[in-house]
Amino acid sequence: MLPGMQRLLLLATLLATTPVHAATWEASFRKCDIAKSFAKEDTIMAYDGSSVFVTITPADIPAIERGIKVLKQCRKFWACVERRTAGKVKHCYLPR
């Protein structure tokens, strides 16, 4: 088999075996939050139906840590915007 065909076969295998509902933690600088949508089978409903129990696994930790970094940058930016509104600073720049 040619090397390019091997890569294509590997990619096709990965796509075929990846669950459709697999989601990752997403940090939003614009909304200042970290979110993840869970498939119904990944949640446990409370007996009274008022709450949902969701498990965070060790595999989630790196994405959550990256999300926390985004939240900290977001908090600094909006604190700067408040200082700018009060006339204490001229410009607030988005982090790079």
Summary of the structure (lengths in Angstrom):
residues: 96
radius of gyration: 20.6
end to end distance: 43.1
largest distance: 66.6
contacts: 177
relative contact order: 0.12
helix: 48%
strand: 12%
